[in-house]
Amino acid sequence: MTLCVYALTRGTSRVSATGIGGDRLRIVREGPLGAVVGQLPRVPRGSLENLRRYDRTLGVLASALPALLPARFGTCFDDIDELRFVLRSRRPALQRALQHVRGRAQMTLRMVVAPAPAAVEPGEGHRPRSQPASGPGTAFLRSRADAAARARHVEGFDPVRAAVRRWVRDERVEVRAGVTTVYHLVPRGSATTYHRALERSAARAGLRVRVSGPWPPYAFTEVW
């Protein structure tokens, strides 16, 4: 048997649900943290049906728990002591992450947009006057800030972003095979209002956006 971790939550939480194999879920507590676990005969295969069951289980948990961090599919431990050791060693980061997603859900936006024009770096001796000469530390920080801005840039999306800014607590942008995906972390109770405002602003901006959610905050789980 293996201990399969479905999600992390607060140690005071309680659950009444079953996992992908009909396993009865319970919470392993370690101080202020709790891991929602079930026992399976072996590490589950990453089949389409298992992934769908996993998502359904997390949907049930997300509706019942105020703070939830989904675990990566197939996160398993040989024994409970190993799991508790991991929870202790990562306690500060996990507590911050749980606080960040508390009472919030993920909305997922997918769209096909034209690629942004490539940035042209100024040549040697052609530094813009608005950027005075600086040391290597400042240049490094400026390059990191520019890279972060480029990573978030979605052509034509700024009016939509502005229209839903009041509800968005965090954002992730991902581009794969010409499809841009934007993940927004919003208050659970505002998901419907957010959705309507986003669709109206996207229509005005001439963007074709497919919106889904609310989901558990999959895209905002970076520490597990």
C-alpha positions as CSV (number, residue, x, y, z in Angstrom):
1,M,0.0,0.0,0.0
2,T,1.1,3.6,-0.7
3,L,-0.1,6.9,0.9
4,C,-1.4,9.1,-1.9
5,V,-1.5,12.8,-1.2
6,Y,-4.4,14.7,-2.9
7,A,-4.0,18.1,-1.5
8,L,-2.8,20.3,1.4
9,T,-5.0,22.2,3.7
10,R,-5.1,23.6,7.2
11,G,-4.6,21.1,10.0
12,T,-7.9,21.9,11.6
13,S,-9.9,20.9,8.5
14,R,-12.0,17.8,8.1
15,V,-13.0,15.9,5.0
16,S,-15.7,13.4,3.9
17,A,-14.8,12.2,0.5
18,T,-13.3,9.3,-1.5
19,G,-10.3,9.2,-3.8
20,I,-9.7,7.9,-7.3
21,G,-9.8,4.3,-6.2
22,G,-12.7,4.6,-3.9
23,D,-10.2,5.1,-1.0
24,R,-11.6,6.9,2.0
25,L,-9.8,10.2,2.4
26,R,-8.5,11.5,5.7
27,I,-6.2,14.3,6.9
28,V,-2.7,13.8,8.2
29,R,-2.0,16.7,10.6
30,E,1.4,18.2,11.2
31,G,1.1,21.3,13.3
32,P,-0.9,23.9,11.4
33,L,-0.8,21.9,8.1
34,G,-2.9,19.0,6.9
35,A,-2.4,16.6,4.0
36,V,-5.5,15.0,2.5
37,V,-4.5,11.4,1.8
38,G,-5.9,8.1,0.8
39,Q,-4.4,4.6,0.7
40,L,-3.9,2.9,-2.7
41,P,-2.4,-0.5,-3.6
42,R,0.3,1.3,-5.7
43,V,1.2,4.6,-7.2
44,P,-1.7,5.5,-9.7
45,R,-1.1,5.4,-13.4
46,G,-1.4,8.7,-15.2
47,S,-4.3,7.5,-17.4
48,L,-6.9,9.9,-18.7
49,E,-9.6,8.2,-16.5
50,N,-7.4,8.5,-13.4
51,L,-6.7,12.1,-14.1
52,R,-10.4,12.8,-14.5
53,R,-11.2,11.1,-11.2
54,Y,-8.4,13.1,-9.6
55,D,-9.9,16.3,-10.8
56,R,-13.4,15.4,-9.6
57,T,-12.0,14.5,-6.2
58,L,-10.2,17.8,-6.0
59,G,-13.3,19.7,-7.0
60,V,-15.2,18.1,-4.1
61,L,-12.4,19.0,-1.7
62,A,-12.2,22.6,-3.0
63,S,-15.9,23.1,-2.4
64,A,-15.6,21.9,1.2
65,L,-12.3,23.4,2.3
66,P,-11.6,27.1,2.6
67,A,-7.9,26.7,1.7
68,L,-6.6,24.0,-0.7
69,L,-3.3,23.4,-2.5
70,P,-3.7,20.6,-5.0
71,A,-0.9,18.0,-4.9
72,R,0.8,16.9,-8.1
73,F,-0.9,13.8,-9.5
74,G,0.9,10.7,-8.2
75,T,2.5,12.3,-5.1
76,C,2.9,9.3,-2.9
77,F,4.8,8.3,0.3
78,D,5.9,5.0,1.7
79,D,4.9,5.9,5.2
80,I,3.3,8.6,7.2
81,D,6.5,9.7,9.0
82,E,8.1,10.6,5.6
83,L,5.1,12.7,4.8
84,R,5.2,14.5,8.1
85,F,8.9,15.2,7.7
86,V,8.2,16.9,4.3
87,L,5.4,19.0,5.9
88,R,7.7,20.1,8.7
89,S,10.6,21.0,6.4
90,R,8.4,23.1,4.1
91,R,6.1,24.5,6.7
92,P,6.7,28.3,6.2
93,A,6.4,28.1,2.4
94,L,3.3,25.9,2.5
95,Q,1.6,28.1,5.1
96,R,2.2,31.2,2.9
97,A,0.8,29.4,-0.2
98,L,-2.3,28.2,1.7
99,Q,-3.0,31.8,2.9
100,H,-2.6,33.0,-0.7
101,V,-5.3,30.7,-2.1
102,R,-7.6,30.8,0.9
103,G,-11.2,31.5,-0.3
104,R,-10.0,31.7,-3.9
105,A,-10.4,29.7,-7.1
106,Q,-8.7,29.5,-10.5
107,M,-10.3,30.8,-13.7
108,T,-8.7,29.7,-16.9
109,L,-8.7,31.7,-20.1
110,R,-7.5,30.3,-23.4
111,M,-7.1,32.3,-26.6
112,V,-5.1,32.4,-29.9
113,V,-3.5,35.7,-30.4
114,A,-1.0,37.2,-32.8
115,P,2.6,37.0,-31.5
116,A,3.9,40.2,-30.0
117,P,6.7,41.9,-32.1
118,A,10.2,41.0,-30.9
119,A,11.9,43.5,-28.7
120,V,14.8,45.2,-30.3
121,E,17.8,45.7,-27.9
122,P,19.6,49.0,-28.3
123,G,23.0,48.7,-29.9
124,E,26.3,49.7,-28.2
125,G,26.4,53.4,-27.9
126,H,22.7,53.8,-28.5
127,R,21.3,53.6,-25.0
128,P,18.0,55.5,-24.7
129,R,18.3,58.8,-22.8
130,S,15.6,57.6,-20.3
131,Q,17.9,54.8,-19.2
132,P,21.1,56.4,-17.9
133,A,24.3,54.3,-17.6
134,S,24.3,52.1,-14.5
135,G,26.2,49.3,-12.9
136,P,25.8,45.6,-13.6
137,G,23.5,45.0,-10.7
138,T,21.0,47.6,-11.9
139,A,21.2,46.3,-15.4
140,F,20.5,42.8,-14.2
141,L,17.4,43.8,-12.3
142,R,16.2,45.9,-15.2
143,S,16.6,42.9,-17.5
144,R,14.7,40.7,-15.1
145,A,11.9,43.2,-14.9
146,D,11.7,43.5,-18.7
147,A,11.6,39.7,-19.0
148,A,8.8,39.5,-16.5
149,A,6.8,42.1,-18.4
150,R,7.3,40.3,-21.7
151,A,6.2,37.0,-20.1
152,R,2.9,38.5,-19.0
153,H,2.3,40.4,-22.3
154,V,-0.6,39.1,-24.3
155,E,-1.3,41.1,-27.5
156,G,-4.6,43.0,-27.1
157,F,-5.3,41.7,-23.7
158,D,-4.7,44.9,-21.6
159,P,-8.3,46.2,-21.8
160,V,-9.6,42.8,-20.6
161,R,-7.1,42.7,-17.8
162,A,-8.1,46.2,-16.7
163,A,-11.8,45.2,-16.7
164,V,-11.3,42.3,-14.3
165,R,-8.4,43.7,-12.2
166,R,-10.6,44.3,-9.1
167,W,-11.2,40.5,-8.7
168,V,-7.8,39.2,-9.7
169,R,-5.5,38.4,-6.8
170,D,-2.8,36.7,-8.9
171,E,-2.1,35.9,-12.6
172,R,0.0,33.3,-14.5
173,V,0.5,33.4,-18.3
174,E,1.5,30.4,-20.4
175,V,2.1,30.1,-24.1
176,R,2.2,26.7,-25.8
177,A,1.9,25.8,-29.5
178,G,0.4,29.2,-30.4
179,V,-2.3,29.0,-27.6
180,T,-2.0,31.6,-24.8
181,T,-3.5,30.5,-21.4
182,V,-4.0,33.1,-18.7
183,Y,-4.8,31.8,-15.2
184,H,-6.5,34.2,-12.7
185,L,-6.9,33.6,-9.0
186,V,-10.2,35.2,-7.9
187,P,-12.4,35.1,-4.8
188,R,-14.7,32.1,-5.0
189,G,-17.8,34.2,-4.5
190,S,-16.9,36.5,-7.3
191,A,-16.3,33.9,-10.0
192,T,-19.6,34.4,-11.8
193,T,-19.3,38.2,-11.7
194,Y,-15.7,38.1,-12.9
195,H,-16.7,35.7,-15.8
196,R,-19.4,38.1,-17.0
197,A,-17.2,41.1,-16.9
198,L,-14.4,39.3,-18.7
199,E,-16.7,38.1,-21.5
200,R,-18.1,41.6,-22.0
201,S,-14.7,43.2,-22.1
202,A,-13.2,40.5,-24.4
203,A,-16.1,41.1,-26.9
204,R,-15.5,44.8,-26.9
205,A,-11.7,44.2,-27.5
206,G,-12.5,41.8,-30.3
207,L,-10.7,38.9,-28.5
208,R,-12.1,35.3,-28.7
209,V,-11.5,33.9,-25.3
210,R,-12.6,30.6,-23.9
211,V,-13.2,30.9,-20.1
212,S,-13.6,27.9,-17.8
213,G,-13.8,27.6,-14.0
214,P,-13.9,28.0,-11.1
215,W,-11.3,25.3,-10.6
216,P,-9.0,24.3,-7.7
217,P,-5.9,26.6,-7.9
218,Y,-3.8,24.2,-9.9
219,A,-1.6,26.9,-11.6
220,F,-0.9,28.6,-8.2
221,T,0.6,25.5,-6.5
222,E,4.4,25.9,-6.8
223,V,5.7,24.5,-3.5
224,W,4.4,20.9,-3.7
